[in-house]
Amino acid sequence: MPSEPLEAEFASPPALSKDQEDEFRQLDMEGPLATLAELERAFTKEGIHIVTFEKGKGEDPREWAKGKKWYVTLSAAFLCLAVAIGSSIVTGDLAGPVETLHSTQEIINLTVTCFVIGFGIGPLFFAPLSEVVGRTPMYCVSMFFYFIFTLPSALAQNAATLVVARQIAGLAASAPMCNVGGSVADIWCVEERGVPMAVFSFTIFMGPCVGPLVGGWIAERAGWRWLYWVLFIFSDSVSRSPCSSRKPWHPIILRRKAEKLRKETGDQSYQSLEELERRPLSETLKTALLRPIVMLLTEPIVIFMSFYLSFVYSLLYLLFFAFPIAFAEIRGFSGGMTGVTFISIMLGIAIAMCLIPYQESIYRKATMHGVYPEARLYPMMGGSIVLPIALFVFAFTGAYEWVHWIGPCVAGALFGFSMILIYISANSYIVDSYSAFAASAIAAKTLLRSEVGLLCRFL
């Protein structure tokens, strides 16, 4: 599974202990393990020289200069932004392809739903592969396919080409989303992650709303094909930096250091912990594919939280279709101005993100007499109350032309606010409840969430 899941990074205070985090960073394995110190002592007794980072020599990515850290952070953040925008930018004009390609609206809507499928299926394969080849090669290969299969969409002469190309692009685009959590953990200490995580928060949570915001103006001024041309150009631009940057992944760095020492000294006892504990690829793939499904079928917390988060996620993508109806069809807004209305959701998200740090004080007060995962759920309790209010407001304002346009926008802001409170709180709860198997638990949630998102357009 991937290194420390990104959802664990949003928890405040951290959902994973320092020992658990170090295990993810150096071994890239999950499950109940002996501590790193115990493993080192055991292998040392067997005559093996454990290769580790030497402090002060800049080998550990957490000792890199701030400029280099921010270069890697922003490179990965823009990868996520390209993927998030790609999932929704096509909603800027869904009617254009219907007319040009002589298709139906239901088929063209699949350009969104099929793309979202990849977010659930892709990580099951890309995450274990990243254990073998490292994150940077996965970024490069996946973004190359994302870039290449955006081209057929721009040149499509029939709906089948458009839908199939979007499906493959969605699968490829899932790789950055399931690996960025490890990239952040590799280079930033817990106490330094505040601002870097704010940057990732913007790309992950606001990216899907930026898509229709810019897509509406592009489609209005240049036509629907330019939605894909802009995405094609942007994805190519952002994929160049990660492919040329130095690799911060700890197991790969230590593995190469061990290989260098063995070559220079001729002593084969120099080994990294990752080399000693590495499992065959077949076993890694089997675990990555089966464990999330087993947890999704047998663990009540994973089951119920995944269903609830899937419901919230499907509502977000339903709004991508509902906003054009409420503003363009009913109120006569242009495509560009319809995209601007998505700023309301972004404002709600921004307000909620500003309140997330207060979760720490709530959590500290709730756990004065002992730590328990349910202490993460207080923000979710508030969000679960605001969410139905947002849907109620949208239902009774969006469908009526005589109601001022601010009504649906207020509903959008309330929805964005509640979505973030629910999402971050529930994710932290899942990671806290299954800290030894956090990556598999999150993979199970992501799988169900994406597949429910696939069905949301047909509700």
Disulfide bonds with the S-S distance in Angstrom:
Cys140-Cys243 2.18
